Structures are given as C-alpha cells and as structure tokens.
Amino acid sequence: MSRLYKVFMTDDIPKLAKSSTSDIVGYEDFLAELKTRISSAQLRAAVAVNKELVLLYWQIGRDILHRQQQQGWGAKVITRLAADLQKAFPQMKGFSPRNLKYMRALAEAYQDEQIVQQVVAQIPWGHNVRILDAVEDTTERLWYAQRTIQHGWSRNVLVHQIESKLYQRQGQATTNFNNTLPQPQSELAQQLLKDPYKFDFLNLGEDFLERDLERALINHIRDFLLELGVGFAFVGSQYHLEVGGEDFYIDLLFYHLRLRCFVVIDLKIEEFKPEFSGKMNFYVSAVDDLLRHPDDQPTIGLILCKSRNKIIAEYSLRDIDKPIGVSTYQIQDTLPEQLHDNLPTIEQLETELETIVLKVENADNL
C-alpha cells in the first residue's frame, strides 16, 4: 500500500500542480482582456485628469485676464498670486509665475470655452504651451491641436511639424484628384500631399543623382515616413514590374493605410517636365493592373521634383485619367545656415588675394 502511495506522490502531484494555472481553459484570454481593460481605464483616467487640468488653467487665465482688464491689475499681481498659490498648494508644480502667464495667454488665444473643452483640453498642457509659443494665428493653432489629437503626436513631433510649417504645406501639391477620384477620396488624397516636402535630414551636397536621393531617403526611412505623414507603409524601392515582357522599376512604392491604396513616387532632380506625367500615368496603370487588390482604392502617383512651374504642371495633368500629383522638395544646404554669414564673399576673397599678391610683389622688389 505504501509503495502505491509513493508512486502517486512522485508522478501525479506535479502534473496536478502544473495544470492549476496554464491549463485552465480560457485563462490566458481572460488575463489579456483584463490587461486591455485596465490599460484603457488608466488612459481614460489620464485623459480626464489632463482635460480638467487644462480647463482649470484656462479658467484661471481667463479670470486673471478679466481682472487685469476690468480692475486695472498690473503685471506684478501674477508674481504675488503665484507665491500665494504655491504656498497653498505646495504639492502642485503648475503655479509658477511663468505658468500663470501661459494660462493668461491660453485664455487670450481661445475665448470660447466650448472650443477649449472640445479641442484644446484634449491635448497635454506641454503641447499647448509649445503651440502658444510658436504659432500666432488662432485657426492655425487649432489645426495643430486637432492634428495632435488625430495622430497622437508627441511633443517633439508636434514641434517638428510646426517648425517645418506643415500647416502651410499640407494639401498644396498640384493634382488632378478632383477629376480622377470620387469624394471624399479626392479631398483626403489632396490633404495627404504637401508642397514642398522638406528633406532637411539629408546631406547630399550639390551634384547628386536621382539614385543618390533615393538611397538617402531609404537610409533615413524613419524621417522620410515622418515627413510623408501618418498612414504611409513602405513597400519597396526600385520595385520591379514586368509589362509586355520588359522590366520597369518604380523609384519608391508605398501603401497608404487610411486611403487604402498604393502610392507610387517618382523622384526627379530637375524641374518638372510635361513628359514626367506620361511616365507616371504608365506606372499607376501598371500598379492598378498588377498589384491592386479588388478592395483597394485607385493607385495614386506623386512626382517629386526639384522645382516646378505650377501652370505647366496643371496643363500636364488636366486630361490624364489617373490620379497624379506634382510636388517639390527641399534639401538642407551642406553648410549650416549659421556659417554662411561668417564666410567671405567671392568679392572679399578676390580683394584679399589681390592684397596678398601686391605684398608679395613689393617684398620681391625690396
């Protein structure tokens, strides 16, 4: 009897103990679901706290502004108010004189409390401060706030987009989308493209080839995707297509997740020429036939040139039945801008050389 007991103890107990956790039916799914619900609740709580905080800051700023305007309070009252609030709420870090001035600036920038609740209070206070610092126009400020909500921009990404003047560049490409795409696809696609694209992260010098530009963009794909915008997925470079028994290669091929379509990019290191649109029309047609899924939207083509004449581009696209856009790009000079002012001009160099030559000639005559 004891031998049977020992066999039971050594062989079966570990199996029972092991099955008590991982073998419970549905346990892992239940745990994953709980984690998701808890994370979502934490996020909603954080958003709610931020919304209340920004709304509180706006109300404080509104009241300060009102009393300064109506009761003649001077600027020094902010310093006094900051000290008293910090004394009353030592655990809170938001009542410095500088922050109180931002609260007043927030109330001055957005006077409609409903707009504050629906847009401004949906993004972190630090984001709002950056927008107040860098953007003057109210409409433009709200545009950046709305895009931050839509795309979940971090503070650094927001600053980058403001500094690159995204508001002025968005939707400025020359296109034929109104004639080739249905609504609302045409409007979404138009807003998708920019002009110019800023490739400040590249350093190619002066005499670079199209292949050099393509390689540089691929080597900086993360920065390139950031500049293209949210939704672009990289498919390939020099993407091979076989048409009529011949080989063709697309410079860059992307897929846009929101538009649900392929985006063909053709790179040019020269000014736009009418024949470029014919080549792009061929590429877009080939991608539509060879790669496009029945559920995909029509493929879009983007010709990226060093420069363009807008009227010539418009004429070139007018009667083409494939959706194509033409944009330009900018590349940062190889020499940092702050050094340009410190370098001598050609005239200054010539003067210096003439002076040196005269000194040498005088020395030889002695």
N, C-alpha and C positions, 0 to 999 in steps of 0.2 A: 504493500500500500504506500509506503513512504517513497519507494522508487518512482511510482506513478506520479506522486505529488511533486517530486523534484523535476521530472520531465516537464510537467505542466508549468512550473515556475520558470524554468530556464528557456522554454521555447515559445510559450504563448503570451506571457505578460508583456514583453517588449512590443509585440505586434499590436496588442490592445492599446498600449500607451501611445504608439505611433499613430494609430488610426483616430485618436481622440481629437486631433487638430486638422491636419491636412486632408484627411479623408471624409470630413463632414460634408455632405452634399450641399453645394451652393455657398459654402462659407467664403471662399475667395471672392466670388462675385458680390456677396453681401458686404465684405470688407471694402472692396473697391468702390462700391456705391456710397458707403458711409464716408469714405475719404473725400469723394467728389462733393457730397452734400455739405460736409464740414468746411471744405475749402471755399465753396460757393458762399456759404454763410459768412465766413471770415471776410471774403471780398466785398459782399454786400454791406457788412458792418463798417468796413474801412471806407467804402464809398459814402455811406450815410454820414459817418463822422466827418469826412472831408467836406461834404456838402454843407453840413451845419456850421463847420468852422469858417468856410469861405463866406457863407451868408452872414454869419456873425461879424466877420471882418468888414464886409460891405456895409452893414448897418452902423457899425462904429464909425467907419469913414464917412458915411452919409451924415451922421449926427455931428461929427466934428466940422464937416464942411458947412452944414447948415448954421451952426453957431458962429463960425468964423464970418459967414456972410451976413447973418441977421443980427448978431450981437457984437460984432466987431472984435472977436477974439483974435489975438495976434498969433504969430508962428511959435512963440515961446511956450504957449499953452500945451503944445504936443510934448515937449520935454517934461513938463511938470506932470502931465497926465500919464506919461509912460512910467515915471518913477512911482506914482501912486498905484498904478495898476500892477506893476511888478511887485510892489510891497504887499498888495492884497492877494495876489495870485503868484507866489514865488515858484510854484511848480510848473507854470506855463512860460514858454520861451518866446511867445509871439508879441509881446508888448514893448518892444524896444522903440525908441523914437523913429528909427528908420522904418520899421514895420508899420507903425501908425501912419506915417506919411504915405506908404503904399496903400493902406486902407483908404485913406482920403483920395488918393489917385484912382483907386478902383471905383469908388463911388462917383467920382467926377467923370470917369470914362463910360460907365454904364449906369444910367439914371433910372432905367426900367427894372424894377425888382423881379419881374417875371422872367426877363432875359437872364438875369443873374441866376435865378433858380434853375432854369431850363438848360443853360449853356455854361456860363462862367463857373458856377459852383460844381459842375461835373468834372472839372479837372483840378489837379492839385494846386495848392497855393503857390508853390515854387514856379509852376508853369505860368500862372497868371502874372507873377512878378516879371518873368522874362518877357512876356508879351507886352506888358506895360512899358518896360524899358526900351524895347526895340521897335515897337510899331506905334505909329501916331494915329492912323485912321481907325475909327471905331468899326467900320464894316470889315476892314482887313483884320482887325483884332479878333472879331467874332469868327471870321473864316478860319483863322489858325486854331482857335479854341474848338470849333466844330470838327476840324480835321484831326485834332488831337484825340477827341472822343471817338471818332470814327475808326482811326487807325491805331489807337493805343500808343501814340508816340511817347517815348521817354523824353526827359527834359533836354538831353543832349541832341536828340533827333529833332526836336522842336526848334532849338536854337539853330541847328544846321539848316533847316528848311527856311527859317526867317532870313538868315544871313545870305542864303542863295537866292532870295527873292522869289520863292516858289509862287506866291500869290500873283505876281506879275507875269510869270512864265506859263502857269497852268492853262491849258486849252488854247495856246497861241499858235500852234502849228497850222500851216496851210494844208487843208484837207478837202476831199470831195465827199465826206461822210454823209452830208445831208442828202446827197443824190444817190448814194450807194448802200446805205444802211437804213433799216427801219427805226422808228422811235420806239423805246428810249435808247436803243443800242447806239444810234448815231451820236446822241448827246453824251452818253457815257464814254464812248470812244474818243470824242473830241476832248473831253476833260482829261482823258488818260495821257494825251500827248502834250509835251511842253515845247517851248521855244524861247531862248535857246536851252539846250542841255549843257550843264556845267560839269566838265571833267577836270576839275581842279586837282583831283587826286593823281592825275597823270603828269609825267615829266618826260616829254618826248624830244625836246629840242626843236629845231626848226625844220630840218629836212627828214621828215619821217614818211613812211609809205602807209598805204591803207592796211597792209598786213601788220605793220608795227602797231598801228592804232588798235586793231582787233586783238592782237596778243596782249597789249597793255590793259585793255578793258577786261579780258578774261582773267588776267593775273590779279586784277582788282575787282573781281566779280562782286564782292560784298558791297563795295562802294558804288559800283555800277548799278546793282539792283536797287540800292537806296535812292539813287538819282532817277532811275526809271519810275519808281513808285511802287506802292503796295499792290501785290497781286501777280507780279511777274515771276514765272518759273523758267529757269534756264533749261533749254533743250539741247543745244549744241552750237558749236562754231564750225564754219566750213561744212555745213550739213549737206550731205550728198543726196542728190536727186538724179534719177535716171529718166530722161524723157526722150522718146524717139530713138533709143539706142545710144544717146550721147549723155555724157556726165556733166552735171551742173552742181555748183556749190554755193549755198547761201551763207553769207558772212556770219550772221547771228540769227538763231531761231529761238523764240520764246513761246510760252503758252501763258495766257492771262486767265487766272482762276476766276475772276469775277465776270469778265466778259465771255468766258468760255470759248476762247478762240486762239488760234495760233497768231503770233506776231512776227513777221519777217522784217529784219533790219538789214539794210544795205548801207555800208559805210563808204563815204567819199571824202577825199582830202582836198577837194576843189569846190568851186561854186556850182550850184545846181544847174544842170543842163536838161533840156526837154527830153532827150533820149533816155535819161535815167528812169523816167516814169514808165516807158515801154518795157524796159528790163524788169522793173518791179512788178508790172502787170503780169508778166510771164511767170515770175516766181510765185506770186499769190495764186494764180490759176493752177500751177503745178501742185502747190501745197494743198489746195482745196480738193484736188482730184486724188492725190496720192496719200495724204496724211489725215485729212479732216474726217472726223467721225460723224455719222449722221446726226448726232445730238449736238455737235459743235456749231457755233455761230460762224459766219463767213470770216475767213482769214483777213488780217489787216497788214498792210505793208507800211513801213516807215523808212524813208530815205533820209539819212543823216549826212548833211553836207557842211563844209567849212563856212559857206555863206550861200545866200540865195536872193534872187530878185523875186519879190512876192508876186508881182503881176505875171512874170514868166511861169512861175510855179502854178499859179491859178489856171492859166491857159492850158498848161501841160496836163492837168488833172481833170479838166472840165468834162471831156467826153469819154473818159475811161470808166468802165462799169465795175471795176474792183475798188474796194476802199483803200485809199493810199494817202499818207500824209508826208509832208516835207518839213523838216526842222533843221536847225543849225546846231552846232556845238561849239563850246569854248574850252580851250585848254590853257591852263595857267602857264605864264611865261617861265622859262627855265631859271631866270634870275628873279629872286624875290623882289616884289614891288618896292619895298622899303630901300633897296640898294640902288634902284635906278637914279634917285635924286643925288646919290653920293658919287656916281660915276661921272667923269668928264665927258663933254660932248665931243663930236668929231672936230668942231672948230677949235675947242680948247686944246685938244691933242695936237692939232696942226700947229697952233701957236707955240705950244711947249716944244715941239720938235724943231721949229724954226729957231727958237731961242737957243736950244742946245747946239744946233749947227753953227750959229753965229759965235757962240762961246768957244767951240772947238776951232773954228777958223781963226778967231782972234788969238787963241793960245798958240796956234801954229805959226802965226806971224810974229810972235814975240821972240 
